[in-house]
Amino acid sequence: MQVSPILDVFASFNSFLTPETAGNLSVLLRGAILAPSARTVTGCLTAAWPWATQHWTAYENVLRRANIPMLAMARLLFALASRNLPKKATIEFVIDESLVRRYGPYVVGVGMHRDAVRSSKSNLIVTPGHKWVVLALIVHFPLMRRHLALPLLCGLYTTKKQAKRNQAPLYRRRHRTSNEIAILLLLWATRWIKGRNFRVLGDGAYATHELAALLSEGGRHPRLRQGRLVSRFRLDAPTYAPPTPRRGKLGRPPIKGRRLKTPAECAEMNRGWKSARVDWYGSVQKGKKMLSRTGLWYKCGCQITPVRWVIVRDESKKPKDEVFFTTDLSLSPAAIIAAYVRRWSLETTFQEVREHLGLETLRNRCHKAIARGVPLLLSLYTLIVLAATRRPKSRALEPMGMPWYIKTNLTFSDLLTQQRRGLFQEMITEASGSETGEFILPGMGKWRGKLGSPPSRRAA
């Protein structure tokens, strides 16, 4: 019997699951790929009806009652994804948060969060839902033009105070900020890389002194010292020169020297700018002006961290300065910009999971189902990409265009279409009779109709 490529990848996780859980989860996986709309349990079973042989409650209990070791499965997922990375290369993680809109007074973990898609600088819009902090791995496959962010770990952020109208139990007793959740995810991920150097890419929400201090040479945690941070920087952020040694004076020695000019002050001087073509959004290169400096970043109560910041200015448009920084002083300004641009691949992953895998169509409410639903759906994105990489070179994928639209680059929709075709082939191969020449529709009862002779109403 022919098996779909994605089921070959999913078979690697059978050692962590019982046979019953693995079988039920594989049915839901097929349904999540084939379902045209909502990825609810009944929606997945409707799409995967040939393989659904049990009562629907058996599949509903997979998320809320079955024993699924999520961390062990995430470690194996990282091992499969890291095979596509060059040996001894710096591993790049990207971390970001995404709002999954959910409503209802009995849904665990729902809070009012800022909606980044609907909000603007002048208009703040809050929406009820789940705010997930996601850690993904940056990879690049030869068959695709852009970098991909493969989700590995997820953590749910909850508000400090639960809304009065929310009657569901608390998701966790102790409140954690987004940065605290990000640090926990990084601590788990660094157990798997075996001392290799890594780099963390994050937006301005993760440009904090605490995270920058951990991801530096003098970080207090041994496993995080091998990592470096690349993120946004404020135009008015102060940096300091190294301290000058004191002689013949009592007291604690200084940890910082004189205050240096801020990025905004350096930009107004119009000196030291360099023009170069750098990697930019859209997998293109653009001409930019760059200005870079180094200094010590300090906040009272936090460890002092050496950083390198770079200002980017577009040559063709009205000057709009953007500032990025890193704790890796060996990176060039162009490399800092290219690394931060690769962070956008996780935003593209969120958009594709919403559009093609129904991220916001889940309707689970209990604690375990919520803690597993979104992470499993994001992991499905990773499985689909990894299944496409196992395709032999003789059967290379081609972009699916239209007569009025010539498509030159592969996208996630092409990879998803390939997996759907594999499941349809598996369905037809399993349903066809090899000896009698009959075509059997599984799940439709004991009726067997010969080819060319439709069933009667009574037989149907």
Backbone torsions as a table, in degrees:
resi	resn	phi	psi	omega
1	MET	NA	134.0	179.2
2	GLN	-75.3	135.5	-178.7
3	VAL	-115.2	140.2	179.7
4	SER	-64.3	147.8	-179.7
5	PRO	-59.3	-34.1	-177.4
6	ILE	-70.8	-26.3	176.7
7	LEU	-73.2	-27.8	173.5
8	ASP	-64.3	-39.0	177.4
9	VAL	-70.2	-41.5	-179.4
10	PHE	-66.2	-26.2	179.4
11	ALA	-63.7	-19.2	177.5
12	SER	-65.8	-21.5	-177.5
13	PHE	-93.6	0.1	-176.8
14	ASN	-65.1	-25.2	-179.7
15	SER	-68.8	-19.7	179.5
16	PHE	-91.7	-8.5	-172.4
17	LEU	-122.4	155.9	171.6
18	THR	-73.5	158.2	179.8
19	PRO	-58.0	-37.6	179.7
20	GLU	-67.0	-44.7	180.0
21	THR	-66.2	-40.9	178.9
22	ALA	-62.9	-40.8	178.8
23	GLY	-66.6	-44.1	179.7
24	ASN	-67.8	-38.1	180.0
25	LEU	-69.2	-32.7	176.9
26	SER	-67.6	-32.4	175.8
27	VAL	-66.7	-44.6	177.5
28	LEU	-64.9	-34.0	177.7
29	LEU	-64.8	-44.1	176.3
30	ARG	-60.1	-43.1	-178.7
31	GLY	-66.7	-36.2	178.6
32	ALA	-65.9	-29.3	177.9
33	ILE	-78.8	-38.9	-174.2
34	LEU	-89.0	-19.6	-175.1
35	ALA	-62.8	132.1	179.6
36	PRO	-84.1	-15.6	-175.5
37	SER	-133.7	-114.7	-173.1
38	ALA	-70.0	142.2	176.6
39	ARG	-98.5	41.9	170.8
40	THR	-74.4	171.3	-179.8
41	VAL	-62.3	-45.9	179.3
42	THR	-68.5	-33.2	176.9
43	GLY	-66.1	-39.5	177.2
44	CYS	-68.7	-39.1	179.4
45	LEU	-68.5	-33.3	176.6
46	THR	-64.5	-39.8	179.7
47	ALA	-75.0	-31.2	-177.9
48	ALA	-106.6	39.2	-174.6
49	TRP	-63.0	-30.0	179.2
50	PRO	-64.5	-25.2	-177.2
51	TRP	-100.9	-8.9	-178.6
52	ALA	-82.8	99.9	-176.4
53	THR	-106.5	-5.9	-178.2
54	GLN	-113.6	176.2	176.6
55	HIS	-67.8	150.8	-173.8
56	TRP	-64.4	-24.1	178.7
57	THR	-67.5	-25.9	177.3
58	ALA	-65.1	-35.0	179.2
59	TYR	-81.3	-30.1	177.2
60	GLU	-67.0	-33.5	-178.2
61	ASN	-76.3	-6.8	-179.7
62	VAL	-63.3	-45.8	-176.4
63	LEU	-77.8	-34.2	-172.0
64	ARG	-99.9	-11.7	-176.7
65	ARG	-133.9	-27.9	-174.5
66	ALA	-68.9	155.8	178.8
67	ASN	-87.4	102.5	-178.5
68	ILE	-120.9	108.4	178.6
69	PRO	-76.3	93.5	-173.4
70	MET	-66.0	-40.1	-178.3
71	LEU	-68.5	-40.7	178.0
72	ALA	-64.8	-39.0	177.7
73	MET	-68.8	-35.0	176.9
74	ALA	-67.1	-35.6	177.9
75	ARG	-65.5	-42.9	177.1
76	LEU	-65.9	-36.1	176.9
77	LEU	-62.9	-39.3	176.1
78	PHE	-66.2	-38.9	178.7
79	ALA	-63.1	-38.8	178.3
80	LEU	-69.5	-39.3	-178.5
81	ALA	-74.2	-33.5	-177.1
82	SER	-72.8	-10.8	175.4
83	ARG	-64.9	-22.1	-179.7
84	ASN	-88.1	1.9	179.1
85	LEU	-93.7	144.9	175.2
86	PRO	-64.5	145.8	179.1
87	LYS	-67.5	142.1	179.2
88	LYS	63.2	15.3	175.6
89	ALA	-87.5	155.3	178.7
90	THR	-70.5	125.1	178.5
91	ILE	-77.8	135.0	179.7
92	GLU	-112.5	119.8	171.9
93	PHE	-104.6	145.8	173.0
94	VAL	-123.6	138.1	-177.9
95	ILE	-128.4	135.1	-178.8
96	ASP	-159.2	173.2	-179.4
97	GLU	-123.8	149.2	-179.3
98	SER	-137.4	140.6	179.6
99	LEU	-96.9	120.3	174.6
100	VAL	-102.7	109.5	-174.0
101	ARG	-69.0	126.5	177.9
102	ARG	-141.2	148.5	-178.6
103	TYR	-131.0	159.0	175.5
104	GLY	123.9	137.4	-177.8
105	PRO	-75.9	-10.6	-176.9
106	TYR	-112.2	14.1	178.2
107	VAL	-90.4	123.9	-176.9
108	VAL	-69.6	136.0	173.4
109	GLY	83.3	3.3	-178.8
110	VAL	-74.6	136.0	177.3
111	GLY	-146.1	170.3	178.0
112	MET	-90.0	118.2	-177.0
113	HIS	-128.6	158.0	176.3
114	ARG	-68.2	129.7	178.3
115	ASP	-91.1	104.8	-175.7
116	ALA	-68.0	-26.4	-178.7
117	VAL	-75.0	-39.9	-174.8
118	ARG	-93.5	-16.3	-177.8
119	SER	-86.8	163.3	175.3
120	SER	-138.3	-176.7	-179.9
121	LYS	-64.5	-34.3	-177.1
122	SER	-98.8	-11.6	-174.8
123	ASN	-131.6	115.2	179.8
124	LEU	-99.3	125.1	179.3
125	ILE	-121.5	125.7	177.4
126	VAL	-106.7	146.5	-175.7
127	THR	-137.7	138.8	175.0
128	PRO	-71.9	142.3	179.5
129	GLY	166.1	-168.4	177.7
130	HIS	-106.3	131.1	178.8
131	LYS	-105.7	111.3	-175.6
132	TRP	-103.4	133.4	171.9
133	VAL	-96.8	120.5	-170.2
134	VAL	-118.3	133.1	173.4
135	LEU	-109.3	124.4	-176.3
136	ALA	-127.7	161.5	179.8
137	LEU	-106.3	131.7	179.3
138	ILE	-87.4	123.5	177.2
139	VAL	-134.3	161.5	176.3
140	HIS	-135.6	123.1	179.2
141	PHE	-105.2	142.8	-179.8
142	PRO	-61.5	-26.3	-177.1
143	LEU	-78.2	-6.4	-180.0
144	MET	-125.5	152.5	-175.6
145	ARG	-79.2	-40.0	-173.8
146	ARG	-102.0	168.7	174.0
147	HIS	-76.4	152.0	178.7
148	LEU	-116.7	145.7	174.5
149	ALA	-109.4	112.6	-177.5
150	LEU	-98.6	111.2	-178.3
151	PRO	-62.4	138.0	179.7
152	LEU	-120.2	-51.0	-175.0
153	LEU	-129.2	149.0	179.4
154	CYS	-137.5	147.5	175.4
155	GLY	-139.2	134.7	-177.5
156	LEU	-88.4	125.1	175.4
157	TYR	-93.0	131.0	177.8
158	THR	-120.1	153.7	-179.4
159	THR	-73.1	162.2	-179.3
160	LYS	-64.5	-44.5	-178.7
161	LYS	-115.0	133.1	178.1
162	GLN	-81.2	141.0	179.8
163	ALA	-62.5	146.4	-177.8
164	LYS	-64.4	-33.0	-177.8
165	ARG	-78.8	-10.6	178.3
166	ASN	-85.1	111.0	-176.1
167	GLN	-97.8	6.5	179.3
168	ALA	-78.3	155.9	177.7
169	PRO	-68.2	160.7	-179.2
170	LEU	-66.5	143.5	178.4
171	TYR	-70.9	-44.7	174.5
172	ARG	-145.7	152.7	-176.8
173	ARG	-74.4	-42.7	-175.9
174	ARG	-95.1	130.8	178.6
175	HIS	-78.5	136.6	176.8
176	ARG	-124.8	139.5	176.7
177	THR	-78.5	171.4	179.0
178	SER	-63.6	-37.0	179.1
179	ASN	-69.0	-36.5	177.2
180	GLU	-65.8	-39.9	176.4
181	ILE	-65.5	-40.1	178.5
182	ALA	-62.4	-39.9	178.4
183	ILE	-65.1	-40.3	177.5
184	LEU	-62.9	-41.5	178.4
185	LEU	-64.7	-39.2	178.7
186	LEU	-67.1	-37.2	178.1
187	LEU	-63.7	-36.8	176.2
188	TRP	-69.2	-43.1	-176.4
189	ALA	-67.8	-34.1	-178.5
190	THR	-70.9	-12.6	173.8
191	ARG	-70.6	-19.8	-172.9
192	TRP	-97.5	-14.8	-171.3
193	ILE	-92.7	-6.7	172.8
194	LYS	55.9	51.3	173.4
195	GLY	78.5	6.8	178.5
196	ARG	-74.7	152.7	176.1
197	ASN	-71.5	142.7	179.1
198	PHE	-141.8	163.9	-178.1
199	ARG	-133.2	136.3	-178.7
200	VAL	-110.1	125.9	178.9
201	LEU	-108.4	128.7	-179.4
202	GLY	-149.4	159.9	179.1
203	ASP	-83.2	-168.1	-175.1
204	GLY	-63.3	-21.9	179.6
205	ALA	-66.9	-21.0	-178.5
206	TYR	-110.1	14.2	174.7
207	ALA	-88.7	67.6	-177.8
208	THR	-112.8	156.3	178.5
209	HIS	-64.1	-37.6	-177.3
210	GLU	-64.3	-47.3	-179.1
211	LEU	-69.7	-37.9	178.5
212	ALA	-65.8	-36.6	179.1
213	ALA	-68.1	-35.8	178.4
214	LEU	-69.2	-38.8	-177.8
215	LEU	-92.9	58.9	178.2
216	SER	-149.5	175.0	-177.1
217	GLU	-64.4	-33.7	-178.0
218	GLY	-96.0	21.0	-179.6
219	GLY	-62.8	149.0	-175.8
220	ARG	-78.5	-17.0	179.9
221	HIS	-101.2	126.2	-174.1
222	PRO	-60.8	-39.3	-174.9
223	ARG	-72.6	-24.5	-178.6
224	LEU	-90.1	-6.5	-179.4
225	ARG	-69.2	-22.0	178.5
226	GLN	-78.8	-5.1	-176.7
227	GLY	-102.3	159.5	176.1
228	ARG	-134.0	154.1	-175.9
229	LEU	-111.2	138.3	171.9
230	VAL	-127.2	123.0	-176.1
231	SER	-157.4	-173.3	176.7
232	ARG	-79.0	161.0	179.3
233	PHE	-134.9	147.9	179.1
234	ARG	-78.4	146.4	177.6
235	LEU	-67.1	-27.6	-179.2
236	ASP	-103.6	18.8	-178.2
237	ALA	-71.7	128.3	179.8
238	PRO	-84.3	141.1	172.1
239	THR	-127.2	162.0	-173.1
240	TYR	-131.6	155.5	176.2
241	ALA	-80.9	161.5	176.5
242	PRO	-61.2	149.5	-178.0
243	PRO	-71.4	147.4	174.9
244	THR	-89.4	138.9	-177.9
245	PRO	-67.4	142.0	177.6
246	ARG	-103.7	145.1	-179.6
247	ARG	-128.0	134.0	176.1
248	GLY	70.1	24.6	179.8
249	LYS	-125.2	145.1	179.0
250	LEU	-88.4	166.2	177.6
251	GLY	104.1	174.9	-179.6
252	ARG	-70.7	137.3	178.4
253	PRO	-67.7	149.3	-178.9
254	PRO	-68.7	149.4	178.3
255	ILE	-105.7	-8.4	177.4
256	LYS	-146.4	155.6	179.9
257	GLY	-100.4	-145.2	-177.6
258	ARG	-70.6	156.6	-179.3
259	ARG	-77.6	133.6	178.3
260	LEU	-92.6	171.3	179.5
261	LYS	-70.4	143.1	177.2
262	THR	-74.2	163.7	176.5
263	PRO	-57.6	-35.5	178.6
264	ALA	-66.5	-40.1	178.7
265	GLU	-67.6	-37.9	177.8
266	CYS	-68.0	-34.3	-179.9
267	ALA	-68.2	-32.4	179.8
268	GLU	-72.7	-19.5	-178.7
269	MET	-74.7	-22.8	179.7
270	ASN	55.3	41.0	175.6
271	ARG	-132.9	142.4	177.4
272	GLY	87.0	8.9	179.6
273	TRP	-75.5	143.1	176.5
274	LYS	-127.6	138.6	179.3
275	SER	-99.0	138.0	179.6
276	ALA	-161.7	160.0	174.6
277	ARG	-96.0	125.3	-175.5
278	VAL	-124.2	159.5	174.7
279	ASP	-68.4	129.8	-176.0
280	TRP	-130.2	178.8	-178.2
281	TYR	-61.6	145.5	-177.0
282	GLY	88.1	12.3	-179.8
283	SER	57.7	41.2	177.7
284	VAL	-126.6	167.9	175.3
285	GLN	-110.9	136.4	-178.4
286	LYS	-131.6	152.3	176.2
287	GLY	-79.6	125.4	-178.3
288	LYS	-134.0	155.6	170.0
289	LYS	-99.1	138.2	-175.2
290	MET	-130.4	145.1	175.0
291	LEU	-140.4	123.6	-172.6
292	SER	-128.6	144.8	176.2
293	ARG	-144.3	164.4	174.2
294	THR	-121.8	158.0	179.4
295	GLY	-177.1	179.6	177.9
296	LEU	-102.1	126.3	-179.5
297	TRP	-98.6	126.2	-170.9
298	TYR	-138.5	144.0	172.5
299	LYS	-142.8	139.3	-177.9
300	CYS	-61.0	128.1	-178.3
301	GLY	92.6	-5.2	-179.8
302	CYS	-120.8	162.4	179.0
303	GLN	-72.4	142.1	177.5
304	ILE	-76.6	137.4	-172.0
305	THR	-129.8	127.9	173.2
306	PRO	-76.1	132.6	-177.3
307	VAL	-134.3	160.2	170.1
308	ARG	-123.2	123.8	177.4
309	TRP	-114.0	155.7	-178.1
310	VAL	-140.3	133.1	175.8
311	ILE	-96.8	134.4	179.7
312	VAL	-116.4	130.2	179.7
313	ARG	-132.8	134.0	179.3
314	ASP	-78.3	132.4	-177.1
315	GLU	-77.7	-28.2	-171.7
316	SER	-92.5	-19.5	-175.2
317	LYS	-112.2	-177.0	176.6
318	LYS	-63.0	134.7	-175.4
319	PRO	-55.4	118.3	175.2
320	LYS	-134.4	103.4	-172.6
321	ASP	-83.0	136.0	172.2
322	GLU	-122.6	139.5	-174.8
323	VAL	-121.4	130.9	174.9
324	PHE	-123.7	159.3	179.3
325	PHE	-145.3	163.8	176.7
326	THR	-147.9	154.6	173.5
327	THR	-91.5	1.3	176.2
328	ASP	-98.2	100.4	-176.6
329	LEU	-70.8	-13.6	179.4
330	SER	-80.9	-12.3	179.6
331	LEU	-73.9	139.5	175.4
332	SER	-78.7	160.9	178.3
333	PRO	-57.2	-40.4	179.1
334	ALA	-65.1	-37.0	178.8
335	ALA	-68.6	-34.4	176.9
336	ILE	-64.5	-43.5	-180.0
337	ILE	-65.3	-45.1	-179.3
338	ALA	-63.0	-37.8	179.6
339	ALA	-66.3	-41.9	-179.9
340	TYR	-69.0	-33.9	178.4
341	VAL	-64.4	-35.0	178.1
342	ARG	-65.1	-16.7	176.8
343	ARG	-61.8	-28.0	-175.9
344	TRP	-66.6	-16.7	-179.6
345	SER	-62.0	-29.3	177.2
346	LEU	-71.0	-34.9	174.6
347	GLU	-62.2	-38.9	177.2
348	THR	-65.7	-36.8	177.0
349	THR	-62.0	-44.6	177.9
350	PHE	-59.1	-43.7	-178.6
351	GLN	-64.9	-40.8	-178.2
352	GLU	-71.6	-36.5	177.5
353	VAL	-67.4	-36.3	176.6
354	ARG	-66.4	-43.2	-173.4
355	GLU	-78.0	-41.1	-171.7
356	HIS	-104.3	-22.8	-176.8
357	LEU	-117.8	5.0	173.2
358	GLY	63.7	54.1	-176.6
359	LEU	-62.5	-34.9	-175.4
360	GLU	-98.9	18.4	179.8
361	THR	-105.0	2.2	178.0
362	LEU	-69.3	146.9	-176.8
363	ARG	-131.3	27.7	177.4
364	ASN	-80.2	156.7	-174.0
365	ARG	-129.6	-28.4	-174.8
366	CYS	-78.9	170.3	-171.0
367	HIS	-63.3	-52.6	-176.4
368	LYS	-66.1	-40.3	-178.5
369	ALA	-65.1	-37.6	178.1
370	ILE	-70.9	-39.0	-179.9
371	ALA	-68.5	-17.6	-177.3
372	ARG	-110.9	-26.6	-172.3
373	GLY	-60.9	-59.2	-178.8
374	VAL	-65.2	-44.3	176.7
375	PRO	-58.9	-38.9	178.4
376	LEU	-68.4	-35.9	179.2
377	LEU	-70.2	-36.9	174.5
378	LEU	-69.2	-35.1	176.7
379	SER	-67.5	-28.7	176.1
380	LEU	-61.7	-35.8	174.9
381	TYR	-58.3	-44.5	179.1
382	THR	-65.4	-40.5	179.9
383	LEU	-63.7	-39.3	-179.9
384	ILE	-64.7	-40.9	178.7
385	VAL	-67.6	-42.6	-179.5
386	LEU	-67.0	-34.6	177.3
387	ALA	-65.6	-33.1	178.5
388	ALA	-69.4	-30.8	-179.9
389	THR	-72.7	-18.6	178.4
390	ARG	-83.8	-1.0	179.5
391	ARG	-69.0	134.8	-179.9
392	PRO	-64.3	152.8	-177.3
393	LYS	-64.2	-27.3	179.3
394	SER	-68.8	-19.6	179.0
395	ARG	-119.0	57.2	-177.4
396	ALA	-67.6	145.8	178.6
397	LEU	-72.5	149.6	176.4
398	GLU	-127.0	143.5	179.1
399	PRO	-62.4	140.6	179.7
400	MET	-94.3	98.9	179.1
401	GLY	-101.2	-173.9	177.9
402	MET	-125.9	162.4	178.3
403	PRO	-57.9	-29.7	179.5
404	TRP	-96.9	0.4	-179.3
405	TYR	-142.1	109.2	180.0
406	ILE	-89.3	112.9	-177.0
407	LYS	-100.0	122.1	-175.7
408	THR	-104.2	-17.4	-176.0
409	ASN	-121.1	143.0	175.7
410	LEU	-71.9	144.1	176.1
411	THR	-129.7	176.8	-179.5
412	PHE	-65.0	-31.7	178.6
413	SER	-61.9	-34.1	176.2
414	ASP	-67.2	-40.6	177.9
415	LEU	-65.9	-38.7	178.4
416	LEU	-66.8	-39.1	177.9
417	THR	-63.0	-37.5	177.8
418	GLN	-62.2	-42.7	-180.0
419	GLN	-69.1	-35.5	176.4
420	ARG	-65.0	-39.6	176.8
421	ARG	-63.2	-40.0	177.8
422	GLY	-62.3	-38.6	178.2
423	LEU	-70.0	-37.5	176.8
424	PHE	-64.9	-40.4	176.9
425	GLN	-64.1	-39.8	176.2
426	GLU	-62.9	-39.8	179.5
427	MET	-64.3	-43.7	-178.7
428	ILE	-69.9	-40.6	-179.8
429	THR	-65.2	-39.7	179.9
430	GLU	-71.0	-30.7	-174.8
431	ALA	-86.8	-17.8	-176.4
432	SER	-85.8	138.2	176.1
433	GLY	-86.0	125.8	-174.5
434	SER	-81.5	-26.4	-174.0
435	GLU	-101.8	-40.6	-173.2
436	THR	-89.2	-11.1	-178.0
437	GLY	74.8	18.5	-179.7
438	GLU	-100.1	157.9	177.9
439	PHE	-114.1	117.1	-173.6
440	ILE	-106.3	129.1	174.8
441	LEU	-97.1	107.1	-178.5
442	PRO	-68.7	144.8	178.4
443	GLY	86.2	-0.6	-178.2
444	MET	-107.8	24.5	178.8
445	GLY	93.1	-163.5	-176.3
446	LYS	-95.0	8.7	-177.8
447	TRP	-73.0	138.5	174.2
448	ARG	-127.8	120.3	-179.6
449	GLY	-113.3	133.7	177.6
450	LYS	-70.2	155.5	179.2
451	LEU	-64.3	129.7	176.4
452	GLY	93.9	-8.5	178.8
453	SER	-122.0	100.6	-177.7
454	PRO	-66.8	152.7	-179.0
455	PRO	-73.6	157.0	174.7
456	SER	-79.6	170.0	-178.6
457	ARG	-65.4	-38.7	-178.6
458	ARG	-67.9	-37.4	178.8
459	ALA	-71.4	-32.4	179.6
460	ALA	-72.5	NA	NA
